[in-house]
Amino acid sequence: MAVQITAVVSGSPADRAGICPGEMLMAINHNPIEDILDYQFYITDKKLQVDLQNKDGKGRRITVRKGEYEDLGLEFASYLMDKQHHCKNKCIFCFVDQMPPDMRETLYFKDDDARLSFLFGNYITLTNMKQKDIDRIIKMHISPVNISVHTMDPALRQMMMGNPAAASSLDFLRQLAAAGIKINTQLVLCPGINDGEQLICSLRELGALYPSVESIAAVPVGLTKYREGLFPLRPYTKEEAREVIRIIDTFSDDFFAREGVRLAYPADEFFLKAELPIPDSEYYGEFNQLENGVGLLSLLRQELADEIEDWEDEGFSRRISLATGEAAAAFLREEIAKIQKRFPGLDCTVYGIHNNYFGEYITVAGLVTATDLIDQLKGKDLGEELLIPGVMLRHEQDKFLDDQTIEDVEQALDVPVRTVDNDGTQFLLALLGAEEDSEWE
């Protein structure tokens, strides 16, 4: 395989060596280059033998010398250097299959690309990988790899994922673990299918792969109102969510007693569904699964408690509003009430936005749309500013899932809108209307 070079950075090692845009990159130090992982792995040497081919098919080999941490300086048409790998599964819980019609095309693409797992933390299933792909990960010692396991029962995994390779690819997981590749795993739990005794068995088998398996996240299935013709699933009840937490805590307590780490964690959403307190930050160890919604609220609470100690009220007065998903609304009201004890002049109303767009079972902030924000906040006195979690936006396009922008919301609600990341310092600054370099601290 060859990859076309679209540009050469001026003054870079490639530029100094005479590599030209339009040439095809064939190999580096005799290693064929197929994608970004090959490229990044093989350009680390200070002396590179680079094989090139021009548009007429004529090849040449040149020597490139570079600094130890210096980039080679080549650019390509796409970041991955080839096409993104499409998911071949037909999971009974797939969220993409439950999307509303007429949304932007990119939202319907199902990726299952090991390179995105390494580069951006995406989760993969291993079902579209071959032995040569596993061998490459082991050779390059790519870590960590994030894997959607769902169950360690081969037959059940095949059923849940609608792919015969779902059963056999569990062997790839074991190969990676045996080679010392660091792995974060997730289990999307569906009531009555892969919880209960199945969950106990999955935890036990994944625990046996420690320390290569660094963490196990259990996430409740997400269900929209667009499930016509799909596998019959239902959301977790309060009692069922409590049972999931009990199973995971029993396993993790025992594992901690033996290994000094908890290993398995329920997502925050399970605690909210169970109407149980969010655990303290010590419960989550190294917070390995924040991107999976595991420990986000606990970390925010701890950061707020630490941050507010450095602030003093000097006659502060501010009236604002905050919109979030229904799941976290009560938690945020409690945290803001603590802040208001230090800053009595802070008047902040928290609105839990009901998800009409995707359906009543979707309660997380990341799936709140501008449509629902506008419909439910229109005509309300929102104060000086409306705060929203940054996860409501897809930052590559800076749009909500329904393709509307912050400017659309500001115009409809006649209030400035500020996005806030899940960070205690940033959250407190936003509540108090301060900038990052504020001298209030």
C-alpha positions in Angstrom: 0.0 0.0 0.0 1.1 3.6 -0.7 0.0 6.8 0.8 0.1 10.1 -1.1 1.9 13.0 0.4 -0.2 16.2 0.1 2.2 18.7 1.7 5.7 19.0 3.1 6.2 21.3 6.1 8.7 24.0 5.2 12.1 23.6 6.9 11.2 20.1 8.2 13.6 17.1 7.8 11.5 15.9 4.9 11.8 19.3 3.2 15.5 19.4 3.8 15.9 15.9 2.3 14.0 16.9 -0.9 10.7 15.0 -0.4 8.0 16.5 -2.6 4.2 16.9 -2.4 2.5 14.4 -4.7 4.9 11.6 -4.1 3.7 8.3 -2.7 5.2 7.2 0.6 5.9 3.5 0.3 8.1 2.5 3.3 10.2 3.8 6.1 13.3 1.8 7.1 12.0 -1.1 4.9 8.6 -1.1 6.8 5.6 -0.6 4.5 3.4 2.4 5.6 -0.3 1.7 5.5 -1.7 4.2 8.0 -1.0 6.7 10.8 0.1 4.1 13.3 2.8 2.7 11.0 3.9 6.3 10.2 4.2 7.5 13.8 5.9 4.3 14.9 8.6 4.2 12.2 9.5 7.9 12.1 10.9 7.8 15.7 14.5 6.9 14.6 17.0 9.7 14.0 18.1 8.2 10.6 15.3 7.2 8.2 15.5 5.3 4.9 12.4 6.6 3.1 11.0 4.8 0.0 9.1 7.1 -2.4 7.3 6.7 -5.7 6.3 9.4 -8.2 3.1 9.6 -10.2 4.8 7.8 -13.1 5.6 4.8 -10.8 9.3 5.5 -10.6 10.7 4.8 -7.1 13.6 6.3 -5.1 15.1 5.9 -1.7 16.5 8.8 0.3 18.0 9.2 3.7 16.5 11.6 6.1 18.2 12.7 9.3 16.1 14.3 12.1 16.3 15.3 15.7 15.2 12.8 18.3 11.8 14.5 19.0 11.5 16.2 15.6 8.6 15.4 13.3 9.4 14.2 9.8 7.1 16.9 8.4 4.8 15.1 6.0 1.1 15.8 5.6 -1.6 13.6 4.1 -5.1 13.9 2.8 -6.6 12.4 6.0 -5.4 12.1 9.5 -5.6 8.3 9.5 -4.0 8.2 6.0 -6.7 5.8 4.8 -10.4 5.2 5.3 -11.9 4.9 8.8 -12.9 1.3 9.6 -16.7 0.8 9.8 -18.3 -1.4 12.4 -19.5 -4.8 11.2 -21.6 -5.6 14.2 -25.3 -5.4 14.6 -25.5 -4.9 18.4 -28.9 -5.2 20.0 -28.2 -2.0 21.9 -26.5 0.1 19.2 -27.2 3.8 19.8 -26.6 4.7 16.1 -29.5 2.5 15.1 -31.7 4.5 17.5 -31.0 7.9 16.0 -33.7 10.2 14.8 -34.1 10.5 11.0 -32.7 13.4 8.9 -29.7 14.2 11.1 -26.3 14.9 9.6 -24.7 12.0 7.8 -21.7 11.7 10.1 -23.9 10.8 13.1 -25.0 7.6 11.4 -21.4 6.3 10.9 -20.4 3.4 13.1 -16.7 3.3 13.7 -14.8 0.3 15.1 -11.2 1.4 14.4 -8.3 0.2 16.6 -6.3 3.3 15.6 -8.9 5.6 17.0 -8.8 3.6 20.2 -5.1 4.4 20.6 -5.2 7.9 19.3 -8.5 9.3 20.7 -9.7 6.7 23.3 -12.5 5.3 21.2 -13.8 1.8 22.1 -13.4 -1.1 19.7 -14.9 -4.6 19.7 -12.0 -6.5 18.0 -14.5 -8.1 15.7 -13.2 -6.6 12.4 -9.5 -7.3 13.3 -7.3 -10.0 11.9 -4.4 -11.8 13.6 -2.0 -9.5 11.7 -3.7 -6.5 13.3 -3.2 -8.0 16.8 0.4 -8.8 16.0 1.0 -5.2 15.0 -0.5 -3.8 18.2 1.8 -6.2 20.2 4.8 -5.3 18.0 4.3 -1.6 18.4 3.2 -2.1 22.0 0.2 0.2 21.5 -1.3 1.0 24.9 -3.8 1.5 26.2 -6.4 -0.1 24.0 -10.1 0.5 24.9 -12.3 -2.6 24.3 -16.1 -3.0 24.3 -16.5 -6.4 25.8 -20.1 -6.5 27.1 -19.8 -10.1 28.1 -17.1 -12.8 28.4 -19.6 -15.5 27.4 -18.8 -16.2 23.7 -22.2 -17.3 22.7 -23.9 -14.4 24.5 -21.5 -11.9 23.0 -22.2 -13.3 19.5 -25.9 -12.9 20.1 -25.7 -9.4 21.6 -23.4 -8.1 18.8 -25.0 -10.0 15.9 -21.6 -11.1 14.6 -20.0 -14.6 14.6 -16.6 -12.9 15.1 -17.8 -11.6 18.5 -17.2 -15.0 20.0 -13.8 -15.8 18.5 -12.4 -12.3 19.0 -12.4 -12.7 22.7 -9.2 -14.7 22.1 -7.6 -11.5 20.7 -8.4 -9.8 24.1 -6.5 -12.6 25.8 -3.6 -12.3 23.4 -3.3 -8.6 24.1 -3.4 -9.1 27.8 -0.8 -11.9 27.7 1.5 -9.5 25.7 1.2 -6.9 28.5 -0.9 -4.4 26.4 -2.8 -2.2 28.8 -6.5 -2.5 28.3 -9.6 -0.6 29.5 -12.8 -2.5 29.1 -16.5 -1.6 29.1 -19.7 -3.6 29.5 -22.9 -2.1 28.2 -25.4 -3.7 30.4 -28.9 -4.7 29.3 -31.4 -5.7 32.0 -31.9 -9.5 32.1 -29.3 -10.2 29.4 -25.7 -9.6 30.5 -26.2 -8.6 34.1 -26.8 -10.8 37.1 -24.8 -14.1 36.9 -23.5 -13.1 33.5 -22.0 -10.0 35.0 -20.4 -11.9 37.8 -18.8 -14.3 35.4 -17.6 -11.4 33.1 -16.0 -9.6 36.1 -14.3 -12.7 37.2 -12.8 -13.5 33.8 -11.7 -10.0 33.1 -10.2 -9.8 36.6 -8.1 -12.8 35.8 -6.4 -10.7 33.0 -5.2 -8.1 35.5 -2.8 -6.2 35.5 -3.1 -5.9 31.7 -6.8 -5.2 32.1 -6.6 -1.9 34.1 -10.3 -1.1 34.5 -13.8 -2.4 33.8 -16.6 0.1 33.3 -20.3 -0.9 33.5 -22.6 1.4 31.6 -26.4 1.1 31.4 -27.9 0.7 27.9 -29.1 3.9 26.4 -32.5 3.7 24.8 -34.1 6.4 22.6 -37.8 6.5 21.4 -36.6 5.4 17.9 -36.5 1.6 18.5 -39.2 0.4 16.1 -38.3 -3.0 14.7 -35.2 -3.3 17.0 -34.5 -5.9 19.7 -36.8 -5.4 22.7 -34.9 -3.7 25.5 -36.0 -1.7 28.5 -34.2 0.7 30.9 -33.0 -0.3 34.4 -35.3 0.1 37.4 -34.0 1.6 40.6 -33.9 -1.9 42.2 -32.0 -3.4 39.2 -29.5 -0.5 39.2 -28.9 -1.2 42.9 -28.3 -4.9 42.2 -25.7 -4.0 39.5 -23.9 -1.8 41.9 -24.0 -4.5 44.6 -22.5 -7.1 42.3 -19.7 -4.7 41.1 -18.9 -3.5 44.6 -18.8 -7.1 45.9 -16.3 -8.0 43.2 -14.3 -4.8 43.5 -14.1 -5.0 47.3 -12.7 -8.5 47.1 -10.3 -7.5 44.3 -9.1 -4.5 46.3 -8.4 -6.7 49.3 -6.2 -8.9 47.1 -4.6 -6.5 44.6 -5.0 -3.0 46.1 -7.2 -1.7 43.2 -11.0 -1.8 42.7 -10.8 -2.5 39.0 -14.5 -2.5 38.2 -16.8 0.6 38.5 -20.4 1.4 37.7 -21.0 4.4 35.6 -22.3 7.5 37.4 -25.7 6.9 35.7 -26.2 3.7 37.6 -25.9 5.6 40.9 -28.3 8.2 39.7 -30.8 5.6 38.5 -30.4 3.7 41.9 -30.9 7.0 43.8 -27.8 6.3 45.7 -25.1 8.8 46.7 -22.2 9.3 44.3 -19.1 7.8 46.0 -16.1 9.8 47.2 -13.2 10.3 44.8 -11.2 7.5 46.6 -13.6 5.0 45.3 -12.4 5.6 41.7 -8.7 5.1 42.0 -6.9 6.6 39.0 -10.2 7.7 37.3 -9.3 5.5 34.2 -12.8 5.7 32.8 -13.8 9.3 33.0 -14.7 9.4 29.3 -17.1 6.6 29.9 -19.0 8.6 32.6 -17.3 6.8 35.5 -16.4 9.1 38.3 -17.1 12.4 36.5 -19.5 13.7 39.2 -17.3 12.5 42.1 -14.2 14.3 40.6 -16.2 17.5 40.0 -17.4 17.5 43.6 -13.9 17.0 44.9 -12.4 19.7 42.6 -15.1 22.2 43.7 -14.5 21.5 47.4 -10.8 22.0 46.9 -11.1 25.1 44.7 -13.7 27.0 46.8 -11.3 27.0 49.8 -9.2 29.6 48.0 -12.0 32.0 47.3 -13.6 34.7 49.5 -16.8 36.6 49.1 -16.4 40.4 48.8 -20.0 41.5 48.3 -20.4 39.3 45.2 -23.8 39.4 43.5 -24.8 37.4 40.4 -28.0 35.8 39.0 -27.6 33.1 36.4 -29.1 29.8 35.3 -27.7 26.4 34.4 -29.2 23.7 32.1 -28.2 20.1 32.2 -29.7 16.6 31.6 -32.3 15.4 34.1 -29.9 12.8 35.5 -27.4 15.2 37.0 -29.7 18.1 37.9 -30.3 17.1 41.5 -26.6 16.5 42.0 -25.7 19.9 40.6 -28.3 21.7 42.8 -26.6 20.1 45.8 -23.2 21.3 44.8 -24.4 24.8 43.9 -26.1 25.0 47.3 -22.7 24.4 49.0 -21.2 27.2 46.9 -24.0 29.5 47.8 -23.2 29.1 51.5 -19.8 30.7 50.7 -21.3 33.2 48.2 -24.8 34.1 49.3 -25.0 36.6 46.5 -25.0 33.8 43.9 -28.5 33.1 42.6 -28.3 30.1 40.2 -31.3 28.2 39.0 -30.7 24.6 37.7 -32.9 23.3 35.0 -33.0 19.6 34.3 -33.9 19.4 30.6 -36.4 16.6 29.7 -35.2 14.9 26.5 -38.1 15.1 24.1 -35.8 14.9 21.1 -34.4 11.4 21.9 -37.1 10.2 24.4 -37.7 10.1 28.1 -35.2 7.4 28.9 -32.3 9.6 27.7 -31.3 11.8 30.7 -27.6 12.6 30.2 -26.4 16.1 29.5 -24.4 15.0 26.4 -27.5 14.2 24.5 -29.5 17.4 25.2 -30.2 19.3 22.0 -30.7 23.0 21.3 -34.3 22.2 20.3 -35.1 21.0 23.9 -33.2 23.8 25.5 -35.1 26.4 23.6 -38.5 24.8 23.9 -38.2 24.4 27.7 -36.4 27.6 28.6 -38.2 30.0 26.2 -39.8 32.9 28.1 -38.0 32.2 31.4 -36.0 34.8 33.1 -32.5 33.2 32.9 -30.6 36.0 34.5 -27.3 37.3 33.3 -26.0 34.1 31.6 -27.0 30.6 30.8 -24.4 27.9 31.6 -24.5 24.5 29.8 -22.1 21.5 29.9 -19.6 21.5 27.1 -20.5 17.9 26.3 -23.7 19.1 24.7 -21.6 20.3 21.8 -19.7 18.3 19.2 -16.6 20.4 19.2 -15.3 19.5 15.8 -18.3 21.4 14.5 -19.3 23.4 17.6 -22.9 22.3 17.1 -25.5 20.5 19.1 -26.7 17.1 17.9 -29.6 18.8 16.1 -27.2 21.0 14.1 -28.0 24.2 15.9 -25.3 26.4 17.4 -24.8 28.4 20.6 -25.7 31.5 18.6 -29.0 30.0 17.7 -29.8 29.3 21.4 -28.6 32.8 22.5 -30.8 34.4 19.9 -33.9 32.3 20.8 -33.5 32.7 24.6 -32.1 36.3 24.5 -29.3 35.4 26.9 -25.6 34.9 26.6 -24.6 31.2 26.8 -21.4 29.8 28.3 -20.2 26.3 27.9 -18.5 24.7 30.9 -16.2 21.6 30.9 -16.4 19.0 33.6 -13.7 20.7 35.7 -14.1 22.1 39.2 -12.0 25.3 38.5 -13.7 26.1 35.3 -17.2 25.4 36.8 -16.6 27.7 39.7 -15.2 30.4 37.5 -18.3 30.2 35.3 -20.7 30.3 38.2 -19.0 33.4 39.6 -18.7 35.0 36.1 -14.9 35.2 36.4 -12.2 34.5 33.8 -9.4 31.9 34.2 -6.9 34.5 35.2 -9.2 36.1 37.7 -7.6 37.9 40.7 -10.4 36.9 43.0 -8.6 33.8 44.0 
